Amino acid sequence: MISRRQFTTTARYALAAILTALVFGQAGAVAEESTWSSLKRDIFDNRQIVEDAAGIQLEAPYRAEDAAVVPISVRISPELAANTKKLTLVVDENPAPVAAEFHYGPAAGIGERYLATRIRVNSYSNVRAVIETNDGKLFMAAKFVKAAGGCSAPALKDADAAQALVGKMRIKHHQTPISAKQRQAQLMIRHPQYSGFQMNQLTHLYIPAEFITDLEVKRGSDVVFRMTGGISISENPNFRFTFGAANDETLHVTGEDTDGTMFSGTSAGKSS
């Protein structure tokens, strides 16, 4: 039988544990809000951002299997997509929080807009998709992701092998059209996407940052999107995206990284 003294001691420990969890939980919540307040000011000039669960569907795992390769996807409703000019992906707690900005062009198409990629998450963080419309309004969806160490995780290939393949790409058209007006494609690019936080396992020196900064995708001569990227896009970037149907659906991709290396590729799409 538990004595009164043992019961009292156990109760005290339990109460202390609960209070500690509450305090640290509140502190974490305050830190997250503080981070987003600063980012909102620095990235969006403290403009009003409306959370829009109906117009923006953001998918991301609650607990990531690999912090260096976290799959995310964004769906923008046809009504919102018709007026969307830019999509910004933000990882609040990353060293460089803006993962990428996608500036849409006329070939982005009519109807639901879709984009999927893989990102690095450096610590438990909110991941956000922020839409800017042609009239300057901002809409957002957010997901909390449990992951750590994504920006400092060792590269998958040795440096020489990675450099030999920089800029090699594949562009695939999905055979089944999404609709009469929308198509979907996948772009895969070989690139180490060094973040500057990764250590060479042989020399124990940090590998200088080297990542794709600019990417342009065109359907024929019309722009689907232009991307400005950062260190939070995973190694060997992979993008799935929608674009508008046309007589000429050939996709042309050009890109450049921080070292000034330029690369390009063309799909074997339908053309008239």
SEFI-475487 format. One record per residue (C-alpha): residue number from 1; residue in three letters; y, z, x. Coordinates in Angstrom, 2 decimals. Layout:
SEFI-475487
@num: NUM; residuo: ALA; north: Y; up: Z; east: X
...
END
This chain:
SEFI-475487
@num: 1; residuo: MET; north: 0.00; up: 0.00; east: 0.00
@num: 2; residuo: ILE; north: 3.52; up: -0.86; east: 1.26
@num: 3; residuo: SER; north: 5.67; up: 2.23; east: 1.84
@num: 4; residuo: ARG; north: 9.20; up: 2.57; east: 0.49
@num: 5; residuo: ARG; north: 10.51; up: 2.32; east: 4.08
@num: 6; residuo: GLN; north: 8.54; up: -0.87; east: 4.81
@num: 7; residuo: PHE; north: 9.69; up: -2.41; east: 1.54
@num: 8; residuo: THR; north: 13.34; up: -1.55; east: 2.29
@num: 9; residuo: THR; north: 13.10; up: -3.02; east: 5.82
@num: 10; residuo: THR; north: 11.48; up: -6.23; east: 4.53
@num: 11; residuo: ALA; north: 14.13; up: -6.57; east: 1.83
@num: 12; residuo: ARG; north: 16.90; up: -6.18; east: 4.40
@num: 13; residuo: TYR; north: 15.42; up: -8.93; east: 6.59
@num: 14; residuo: ALA; north: 15.03; up: -11.22; east: 3.59
@num: 15; residuo: LEU; north: 18.62; up: -10.59; east: 2.48
@num: 16; residuo: ALA; north: 19.87; up: -11.24; east: 6.02
@num: 17; residuo: ALA; north: 17.95; up: -14.53; east: 6.15
@num: 18; residuo: ILE; north: 19.38; up: -15.65; east: 2.81
@num: 19; residuo: LEU; north: 22.94; up: -14.78; east: 3.84
@num: 20; residuo: THR; north: 22.52; up: -16.59; east: 7.18
@num: 21; residuo: ALA; north: 21.22; up: -19.71; east: 5.44
@num: 22; residuo: LEU; north: 24.13; up: -19.63; east: 3.00
@num: 23; residuo: VAL; north: 26.71; up: -19.18; east: 5.75
@num: 24; residuo: PHE; north: 25.33; up: -21.93; east: 7.97
@num: 25; residuo: GLY; north: 24.76; up: -24.20; east: 4.98
@num: 26; residuo: GLN; north: 28.38; up: -23.77; east: 3.92
@num: 27; residuo: ALA; north: 29.55; up: -24.28; east: 7.51
@num: 28; residuo: GLY; north: 27.55; up: -27.52; east: 7.71
@num: 29; residuo: ALA; north: 29.00; up: -28.73; east: 4.42
@num: 30; residuo: VAL; north: 32.55; up: -27.90; east: 5.61
@num: 31; residuo: ALA; north: 31.91; up: -29.74; east: 8.92
@num: 32; residuo: GLU; north: 30.65; up: -32.83; east: 7.06
@num: 33; residuo: GLU; north: 33.69; up: -32.81; east: 4.77
@num: 34; residuo: SER; north: 35.98; up: -32.37; east: 7.77
@num: 35; residuo: THR; north: 34.33; up: -35.30; east: 9.56
@num: 36; residuo: TRP; north: 34.70; up: -37.59; east: 6.55
@num: 37; residuo: SER; north: 38.32; up: -36.52; east: 5.98
@num: 38; residuo: SER; north: 39.14; up: -37.54; east: 9.56
@num: 39; residuo: LEU; north: 37.20; up: -40.80; east: 9.31
@num: 40; residuo: LYS; north: 38.79; up: -41.68; east: 5.99
@num: 41; residuo: ARG; north: 42.20; up: -41.26; east: 7.61
@num: 42; residuo: ASP; north: 41.35; up: -43.14; east: 10.82
@num: 43; residuo: ILE; north: 39.36; up: -46.03; east: 9.33
@num: 44; residuo: PHE; north: 40.89; up: -46.48; east: 5.89
@num: 45; residuo: ASP; north: 44.42; up: -45.06; east: 6.37
@num: 46; residuo: ASN; north: 43.58; up: -42.26; east: 3.93
@num: 47; residuo: ARG; north: 43.56; up: -44.68; east: 0.99
@num: 48; residuo: GLN; north: 41.82; up: -43.70; east: -2.22
@num: 49; residuo: ILE; north: 38.07; up: -44.45; east: -2.18
@num: 50; residuo: VAL; north: 36.21; up: -44.44; east: -5.50
@num: 51; residuo: GLU; north: 32.49; up: -43.63; east: -5.51
@num: 52; residuo: ASP; north: 30.80; up: -46.38; east: -7.51
@num: 53; residuo: ALA; north: 27.09; up: -45.80; east: -8.17
@num: 54; residuo: ALA; north: 27.01; up: -48.65; east: -10.68
@num: 55; residuo: GLY; north: 28.64; up: -51.28; east: -8.47
@num: 56; residuo: ILE; north: 27.10; up: -50.38; east: -5.09
@num: 57; residuo: GLN; north: 23.46; up: -49.47; east: -4.51
@num: 58; residuo: LEU; north: 22.82; up: -48.06; east: -1.03
@num: 59; residuo: GLU; north: 19.23; up: -47.46; east: 0.05
@num: 60; residuo: ALA; north: 18.43; up: -45.30; east: 3.09
@num: 61; residuo: PRO; north: 15.58; up: -42.88; east: 3.86
@num: 62; residuo: TYR; north: 16.31; up: -39.19; east: 3.34
@num: 63; residuo: ARG; north: 14.23; up: -38.40; east: 6.44
@num: 64; residuo: ALA; north: 14.04; up: -41.24; east: 8.97
@num: 65; residuo: GLU; north: 10.78; up: -41.98; east: 10.78
@num: 66; residuo: ASP; north: 12.68; up: -43.29; east: 13.82
@num: 67; residuo: ALA; north: 16.33; up: -42.30; east: 14.35
@num: 68; residuo: ALA; north: 16.92; up: -45.41; east: 16.48
@num: 69; residuo: VAL; north: 15.68; up: -47.79; east: 13.77
@num: 70; residuo: VAL; north: 16.79; up: -46.56; east: 10.34
@num: 71; residuo: PRO; north: 16.47; up: -49.21; east: 7.60
@num: 72; residuo: ILE; north: 19.34; up: -49.45; east: 5.13
@num: 73; residuo: SER; north: 20.26; up: -51.94; east: 2.41
@num: 74; residuo: VAL; north: 23.29; up: -52.53; east: 0.23
@num: 75; residuo: ARG; north: 23.35; up: -54.27; east: -3.15
@num: 76; residuo: ILE; north: 26.70; up: -55.14; east: -4.70
@num: 77; residuo: SER; north: 26.77; up: -55.90; east: -8.42
@num: 78; residuo: PRO; north: 27.83; up: -59.43; east: -9.45
@num: 79; residuo: GLU; north: 31.02; up: -58.06; east: -11.04
@num: 80; residuo: LEU; north: 32.10; up: -56.22; east: -7.88
@num: 81; residuo: ALA; north: 30.79; up: -58.90; east: -5.49
@num: 82; residuo: ALA; north: 32.99; up: -61.53; east: -7.13
@num: 83; residuo: ASN; north: 36.03; up: -59.65; east: -5.81
@num: 84; residuo: THR; north: 34.60; up: -58.25; east: -2.56
@num: 85; residuo: LYS; north: 36.09; up: -59.32; east: 0.76
@num: 86; residuo: LYS; north: 34.69; up: -56.71; east: 3.18
@num: 87; residuo: LEU; north: 31.79; up: -54.29; east: 3.59
@num: 88; residuo: THR; north: 32.06; up: -51.44; east: 6.12
@num: 89; residuo: LEU; north: 29.01; up: -49.40; east: 7.17
@num: 90; residuo: VAL; north: 29.86; up: -45.89; east: 8.40
@num: 91; residuo: VAL; north: 27.61; up: -43.22; east: 9.96
@num: 92; residuo: ASP; north: 29.77; up: -40.09; east: 9.84
@num: 93; residuo: GLU; north: 28.27; up: -38.13; east: 12.73
@num: 94; residuo: ASN; north: 27.65; up: -40.99; east: 15.18
@num: 95; residuo: PRO; north: 29.73; up: -41.16; east: 18.41
@num: 96; residuo: ALA; north: 31.18; up: -44.45; east: 17.12
@num: 97; residuo: PRO; north: 30.97; up: -44.00; east: 13.32
@num: 98; residuo: VAL; north: 31.75; up: -47.58; east: 12.24
@num: 99; residuo: ALA; north: 28.40; up: -49.35; east: 12.55
@num: 100; residuo: ALA; north: 29.74; up: -52.73; east: 11.44
@num: 101; residuo: GLU; north: 32.27; up: -54.54; east: 9.28
@num: 102; residuo: PHE; north: 31.23; up: -57.63; east: 7.34
@num: 103; residuo: HIS; north: 34.07; up: -59.94; east: 6.29
@num: 104; residuo: TYR; north: 32.83; up: -62.29; east: 3.57
@num: 105; residuo: GLY; north: 33.73; up: -65.96; east: 3.23
@num: 106; residuo: PRO; north: 33.39; up: -68.58; east: 0.46
@num: 107; residuo: ALA; north: 29.71; up: -69.24; east: 1.22
@num: 108; residuo: ALA; north: 28.77; up: -65.63; east: 0.39
@num: 109; residuo: GLY; north: 28.09; up: -67.00; east: -3.07
@num: 110; residuo: ILE; north: 28.31; up: -65.93; east: -6.70
@num: 111; residuo: GLY; north: 26.15; up: -63.16; east: -8.14
@num: 112; residuo: GLU; north: 24.60; up: -60.00; east: -6.71
@num: 113; residuo: ARG; north: 25.27; up: -59.65; east: -2.99
@num: 114; residuo: TYR; north: 22.65; up: -58.13; east: -0.71
@num: 115; residuo: LEU; north: 22.64; up: -57.03; east: 2.92
@num: 116; residuo: ALA; north: 19.95; up: -55.12; east: 4.82
@num: 117; residuo: THR; north: 19.87; up: -54.09; east: 8.47
@num: 118; residuo: ARG; north: 18.70; up: -51.30; east: 10.80
@num: 119; residuo: ILE; north: 20.97; up: -48.65; east: 12.30
@num: 120; residuo: ARG; north: 20.95; up: -45.72; east: 14.72
@num: 121; residuo: VAL; north: 21.61; up: -42.22; east: 13.40
@num: 122; residuo: ASN; north: 22.49; up: -39.68; east: 16.08
@num: 123; residuo: SER; north: 22.39; up: -36.47; east: 14.01
@num: 124; residuo: TYR; north: 22.01; up: -35.41; east: 10.39
@num: 125; residuo: SER; north: 24.68; up: -37.48; east: 8.68
@num: 126; residuo: ASN; north: 26.02; up: -39.19; east: 5.63
@num: 127; residuo: VAL; north: 25.70; up: -42.97; east: 5.79
@num: 128; residuo: ARG; north: 28.30; up: -44.86; east: 3.76
@num: 129; residuo: ALA; north: 28.82; up: -48.37; east: 2.45
@num: 130; residuo: VAL; north: 32.49; up: -48.98; east: 1.66
@num: 131; residuo: ILE; north: 33.58; up: -52.11; east: -0.19
@num: 132; residuo: GLU; north: 37.11; up: -53.49; east: -0.04
@num: 133; residuo: THR; north: 38.15; up: -55.88; east: -2.80
@num: 134; residuo: ASN; north: 40.65; up: -58.73; east: -2.63
@num: 135; residuo: ASP; north: 43.30; up: -56.55; east: -4.26
@num: 136; residuo: GLY; north: 42.88; up: -53.81; east: -1.62
@num: 137; residuo: LYS; north: 40.84; up: -51.30; east: -3.64
@num: 138; residuo: LEU; north: 38.03; up: -49.34; east: -1.97
@num: 139; residuo: PHE; north: 34.66; up: -48.40; east: -3.49
@num: 140; residuo: MET; north: 31.84; up: -46.45; east: -1.87
@num: 141; residuo: ALA; north: 28.22; up: -45.33; east: -2.02
@num: 142; residuo: ALA; north: 26.74; up: -42.71; east: 0.34
@num: 143; residuo: LYS; north: 23.32; up: -41.36; east: 1.33
@num: 144; residuo: PHE; north: 22.45; up: -38.34; east: 3.49
@num: 145; residuo: VAL; north: 19.97; up: -39.14; east: 6.27
@num: 146; residuo: LYS; north: 18.04; up: -36.61; east: 8.33
@num: 147; residuo: ALA; north: 17.66; up: -38.07; east: 11.82
@num: 148; residuo: ALA; north: 18.65; up: -37.13; east: 15.37
@num: 149; residuo: GLY; north: 18.98; up: -38.78; east: 18.78
@num: 150; residuo: GLY; north: 19.20; up: -42.38; east: 17.60
@num: 151; residuo: CYS; north: 22.06; up: -43.37; east: 19.91
@num: 152; residuo: SER; north: 20.44; up: -41.91; east: 23.03
@num: 153; residuo: ALA; north: 16.81; up: -42.94; east: 22.38
@num: 154; residuo: PRO; north: 15.33; up: -44.91; east: 25.31
@num: 155; residuo: ALA; north: 15.36; up: -48.69; east: 25.06
@num: 156; residuo: LEU; north: 12.09; up: -50.34; east: 24.05
@num: 157; residuo: LYS; north: 12.02; up: -52.85; east: 26.92
@num: 158; residuo: ASP; north: 12.91; up: -52.65; east: 30.61
@num: 159; residuo: ALA; north: 16.37; up: -53.97; east: 31.50
@num: 160; residuo: ASP; north: 15.24; up: -57.22; east: 33.15
@num: 161; residuo: ALA; north: 12.99; up: -58.19; east: 30.24
@num: 162; residuo: ALA; north: 15.73; up: -57.37; east: 27.73
@num: 163; residuo: GLN; north: 18.38; up: -59.39; east: 29.58
@num: 164; residuo: ALA; north: 16.10; up: -62.42; east: 29.83
@num: 165; residuo: LEU; north: 15.91; up: -62.58; east: 26.04
@num: 166; residuo: VAL; north: 19.55; up: -61.80; east: 25.11
@num: 167; residuo: GLY; north: 20.77; up: -64.05; east: 22.31
@num: 168; residuo: LYS; north: 17.41; up: -65.56; east: 21.38
@num: 169; residuo: MET; north: 17.26; up: -65.74; east: 17.59
@num: 170; residuo: ARG; north: 15.27; up: -66.72; east: 14.55
@num: 171; residuo: ILE; north: 16.81; up: -67.68; east: 11.21
@num: 172; residuo: LYS; north: 14.44; up: -67.77; east: 8.26
@num: 173; residuo: HIS; north: 15.15; up: -69.00; east: 4.73
@num: 174; residuo: HIS; north: 13.26; up: -67.23; east: 1.96
@num: 175; residuo: GLN; north: 11.21; up: -69.80; east: 0.12
@num: 176; residuo: THR; north: 11.77; up: -68.33; east: -3.34
@num: 177; residuo: PRO; north: 15.42; up: -68.61; east: -4.50
@num: 178; residuo: ILE; north: 16.97; up: -65.45; east: -5.92
@num: 179; residuo: SER; north: 18.67; up: -67.51; east: -8.61
@num: 180; residuo: ALA; north: 20.03; up: -70.99; east: -9.17
@num: 181; residuo: LYS; north: 23.20; up: -69.93; east: -7.35
@num: 182; residuo: GLN; north: 21.91; up: -67.52; east: -4.69
@num: 183; residuo: ARG; north: 19.64; up: -67.83; east: -1.68
@num: 184; residuo: GLN; north: 18.41; up: -65.25; east: 0.83
@num: 185; residuo: ALA; north: 17.84; up: -65.52; east: 4.58
@num: 186; residuo: GLN; north: 16.87; up: -63.34; east: 7.53
@num: 187; residuo: LEU; north: 18.53; up: -63.35; east: 10.95
@num: 188; residuo: MET; north: 16.76; up: -61.77; east: 13.94
@num: 189; residuo: ILE; north: 18.52; up: -61.56; east: 17.32
@num: 190; residuo: ARG; north: 17.13; up: -60.37; east: 20.63
@num: 191; residuo: HIS; north: 19.58; up: -57.92; east: 22.18
@num: 192; residuo: PRO; north: 19.17; up: -54.46; east: 23.77
@num: 193; residuo: GLN; north: 22.27; up: -53.09; east: 22.02
@num: 194; residuo: TYR; north: 22.80; up: -50.51; east: 24.76
@num: 195; residuo: SER; north: 24.92; up: -47.69; east: 23.36
@num: 196; residuo: GLY; north: 26.15; up: -46.15; east: 26.62
@num: 197; residuo: PHE; north: 24.26; up: -42.95; east: 25.77
@num: 198; residuo: GLN; north: 20.82; up: -44.11; east: 26.92
@num: 199; residuo: MET; north: 19.41; up: -43.12; east: 30.30
@num: 200; residuo: ASN; north: 17.50; up: -45.39; east: 32.65
@num: 201; residuo: GLN; north: 14.11; up: -43.71; east: 32.93
@num: 202; residuo: LEU; north: 13.73; up: -44.72; east: 36.61
@num: 203; residuo: THR; north: 17.21; up: -44.07; east: 38.04
@num: 204; residuo: HIS; north: 18.21; up: -41.33; east: 35.57
@num: 205; residuo: LEU; north: 21.63; up: -42.98; east: 35.32
@num: 206; residuo: TYR; north: 23.26; up: -43.90; east: 32.03
@num: 207; residuo: ILE; north: 22.95; up: -47.56; east: 31.08
@num: 208; residuo: PRO; north: 26.40; up: -49.13; east: 30.51
@num: 209; residuo: ALA; north: 27.16; up: -50.04; east: 26.90
@num: 210; residuo: GLU; north: 26.28; up: -53.62; east: 25.97
@num: 211; residuo: PHE; north: 26.17; up: -54.66; east: 22.33
@num: 212; residuo: ILE; north: 27.05; up: -57.48; east: 19.95
@num: 213; residuo: THR; north: 30.71; up: -57.30; east: 18.98
@num: 214; residuo: ASP; north: 31.13; up: -60.51; east: 16.99
@num: 215; residuo: LEU; north: 28.79; up: -62.51; east: 14.80
@num: 216; residuo: GLU; north: 29.55; up: -65.41; east: 12.49
@num: 217; residuo: VAL; north: 27.18; up: -66.92; east: 9.95
@num: 218; residuo: LYS; north: 28.08; up: -70.21; east: 8.29
@num: 219; residuo: ARG; north: 26.39; up: -72.28; east: 5.61
@num: 220; residuo: GLY; north: 27.27; up: -75.79; east: 6.69
@num: 221; residuo: SER; north: 30.97; up: -75.50; east: 7.55
@num: 222; residuo: ASP; north: 31.70; up: -72.56; east: 5.20
@num: 223; residuo: VAL; north: 31.61; up: -68.92; east: 6.30
@num: 224; residuo: VAL; north: 29.03; up: -66.59; east: 4.77
@num: 225; residuo: PHE; north: 30.26; up: -63.58; east: 6.75
@num: 226; residuo: ARG; north: 31.85; up: -62.57; east: 10.01
@num: 227; residuo: MET; north: 30.60; up: -59.30; east: 11.48
@num: 228; residuo: THR; north: 32.36; up: -56.96; east: 13.88
@num: 229; residuo: GLY; north: 29.67; up: -54.67; east: 15.31
@num: 230; residuo: GLY; north: 29.31; up: -51.47; east: 17.31
@num: 231; residuo: ILE; north: 26.69; up: -49.31; east: 19.03
@num: 232; residuo: SER; north: 25.14; up: -48.08; east: 15.78
@num: 233; residuo: ILE; north: 23.34; up: -51.37; east: 15.04
@num: 234; residuo: SER; north: 19.78; up: -51.00; east: 16.32
@num: 235; residuo: GLU; north: 18.19; up: -52.81; east: 19.25
@num: 236; residuo: ASN; north: 17.20; up: -56.40; east: 18.37
@num: 237; residuo: PRO; north: 19.49; up: -56.65; east: 15.32
@num: 238; residuo: ASN; north: 17.89; up: -57.78; east: 12.09
@num: 239; residuo: PHE; north: 19.86; up: -58.84; east: 9.00
@num: 240; residuo: ARG; north: 18.69; up: -59.92; east: 5.55
@num: 241; residuo: PHE; north: 21.47; up: -61.35; east: 3.41
@num: 242; residuo: THR; north: 22.27; up: -63.48; east: 0.40
@num: 243; residuo: PHE; north: 24.41; up: -66.61; east: 0.44
@num: 244; residuo: GLY; north: 25.49; up: -69.23; east: -2.04
@num: 245; residuo: ALA; north: 23.34; up: -72.25; east: -2.90
@num: 246; residuo: ALA; north: 24.65; up: -75.67; east: -1.87
@num: 247; residuo: ASN; north: 23.55; up: -79.21; east: -1.08
@num: 248; residuo: ASP; north: 23.60; up: -78.30; east: 2.60
@num: 249; residuo: GLU; north: 22.04; up: -74.86; east: 3.14
@num: 250; residuo: THR; north: 21.71; up: -75.11; east: 6.91
@num: 251; residuo: LEU; north: 22.83; up: -71.84; east: 8.51
@num: 252; residuo: HIS; north: 24.75; up: -71.82; east: 11.78
@num: 253; residuo: VAL; north: 25.08; up: -68.56; east: 13.73
@num: 254; residuo: THR; north: 27.33; up: -67.82; east: 16.70
@num: 255; residuo: GLY; north: 27.79; up: -64.49; east: 18.45
@num: 256; residuo: GLU; north: 29.25; up: -62.69; east: 21.45
@num: 257; residuo: ASP; north: 28.57; up: -59.34; east: 23.11
@num: 258; residuo: THR; north: 30.62; up: -56.89; east: 25.18
@num: 259; residuo: ASP; north: 29.65; up: -58.69; east: 28.41
@num: 260; residuo: GLY; north: 31.11; up: -61.94; east: 27.09
@num: 261; residuo: THR; north: 27.66; up: -63.50; east: 26.65
@num: 262; residuo: MET; north: 27.81; up: -66.10; east: 23.87
@num: 263; residuo: PHE; north: 24.83; up: -67.34; east: 21.88
@num: 264; residuo: SER; north: 24.13; up: -69.54; east: 18.88
@num: 265; residuo: GLY; north: 21.38; up: -70.79; east: 16.61
@num: 266; residuo: THR; north: 20.77; up: -73.06; east: 13.63
@num: 267; residuo: SER; north: 18.28; up: -72.76; east: 10.80
@num: 268; residuo: ALA; north: 16.04; up: -75.47; east: 9.44
@num: 269; residuo: GLY; north: 17.60; up: -75.15; east: 6.00
@num: 270; residuo: LYS; north: 17.77; up: -77.62; east: 3.13
@num: 271; residuo: SER; north: 20.36; up: -80.34; east: 3.56
@num: 272; residuo: SER; north: 21.22; up: -83.38; east: 1.53
END
